[in-house]
């Protein structure tokens, strides 16, 4: 076997590809953020169906606004998306106030105006939701790497296997093992920075 591992870390980020209307990237951004948007909507007091509806509205808005998203102007993507979700939640509650629900259905919700107002989604997210996001991201980028590259990354980073042991097992040099791990870590960092 050879030491070479394909360099998959230089492909455009998911967000860059989604901005160019890449269907695959849109699906992946949806896989990453739909659970997060749903959680934000549920935390605001929406029932399951309403939370899903708001999520669809967020993605409809995102489809029209993402090409114009500029990190320099708007800040982080996650905060931008959170603010868009909050605005759509406010609109949902305004509409709901115009058409009151029977008492039993309203009893389970928390009025949106009673929820703390924040521009920072991390202030209402748990460490578990952040870990879940990173795990979803890892599953998404996993297919962008050769199986051997991914296994080396996983075993050295997550399972803590020694580079020398992995090099012997994969018939590679320890340097090639470190490079494989580095490629995946670099790609993961780029995606997290771009999507955060």
Secondary structure, DSSP 8 states (H G I E B T S, - for coil): --S-----TTS--HHHHHHTT-HHHHHHHHHHHHHHHHHHHHHTT--HHHHHHHHHHHHHHHHHHGGG--HHHH--HHHHHHHHHHHHHHHHHHHHHHS---HHHHTT---GGGS---S-GGGT--HHHHHHHHHHHHHHHHTTS-HHHHHHHIIIIIS---HHHHHHHHT--HHHHHHHHHHHHHHHHHHHHHH-
